Amino acid sequence: MSIVQESFNLGYIIYTMLPHKDQFSGCLVGQCLGDALGFVVEGFSPEACRRYVEDILKTERAGEFGRWPFPFGQYSDDSQLARELLQSYVACKKFDPADYAERIKLIFAEKRIVGFGYSTKEAAKRLSQGISWEESGTPAPSAGNGSAMRAAPVGLFFFDNPQILIQAAHNQGRITHKDPRSSAGAVAISGAVALVLQEKTINPDSFLSTLADWSGTIDPGFASKLKKLIQWLFLPPEEAVTLISKAGLDADYVDDDEWKGISAFVISSVLWSLYAFLRSPDDYWETICTAIEVGGDVDTTAAMAGAISGAYLGIGAIPSHLLRFLTDRKTWGFDELVELAHQCYEIRMQDVQ
């Protein structure tokens, strides 16, 4: 990779390195596989998820069973909506929030969605009623991770322009979630993808500080939790999860579900995904195992962590024997996902040459 330009945005000097297309496909496929692996035990207790990791994932038995009525390899709404975002970009050859909102509306209306959050479902209903994408999002204090779980492609689109990345992450997020914490989470995940596309080695302090600065333009409180994560990275998972699972929770947060482990609250789930990646940035599989082992909303944490890891390491670092299982009810398997990611790459590279 070579330096192609300098970008002066938000006070940063960013030396933009051209990523390679295997990082784009690694991002999408890494998300889908992480999602599929976590989907098997989504909502399970920490104890059950720990056994799943130790007895199944770490003994090379992954793929032996799925989650009824789906076979192993089915990924959920997290990756379906990230894929729809990529499809929108390829079709429009740009990020178009109105087109993306239409796709969110249709995937719900056509009952193609696999698992969903309440806020996203309600937003899709409002879109179907003719409410514009600028007004369709569920208002605060509902701050779920639906905006962040699908935001990784924004990092592919705008890896060289933080200012546009922040606005795009916010816009795609507010289609379903108006709470600024949800948008800040989307900035953190898409920003992480943008950073790893250009960095050969990861310095956790500067990595998280940059993400805090970017997400802080949307929600300063979210940024403060990202800065705390710098210290929590040194804790083992069983200690870190106690702090991360409670990060940012207050009396205003609306959560209809009782989660054990990491909940669907955007701050804790994004922080845990970043923790999982930064604990083992050179090992996709270990990242996924860490994302899942603490229980809770583990399809989402593994999807977000998998997207970042796949973008950093490339598709070659993802276990190839599991990729043939990827499916969305017998559509959008491995080959189609790779082709979509590569189409996005070709369009994106035309903009920087």
Secondary structure, 3 states (H helix, E strand, C coil): CCEEEEEEECCEEEEEECCCHHHHHHHHHHHHHHHHHHHCCCCCCHHHHHHHHHHCHHHCCCCCCCECCECCCECCHHHHHHHHHHHHHHHHCCCCHHHHHHHHHHHHHCCCCCCCCHHHHHHHHHHHCCCCCCCCCECCCCCECHHHHCCHHHHHHCCCCHHHHHHHHHHHHHCCECCHHHHHHHHHHHHHHHHHCCCCCCCHHHHHHHHHHHHHCCCHHHHHHHHHHHHHCCCCHHHHHHHHCCCCCCCCCCCCCCCCCECCEHHHHHHHHHHHHHHCCCCHHHHHHHHHHCCECHHHHHHHHHHHHHHHHCHHHCCHHHHCCCECCCCCCHHHHHHHHHHHHHHHHHHHC
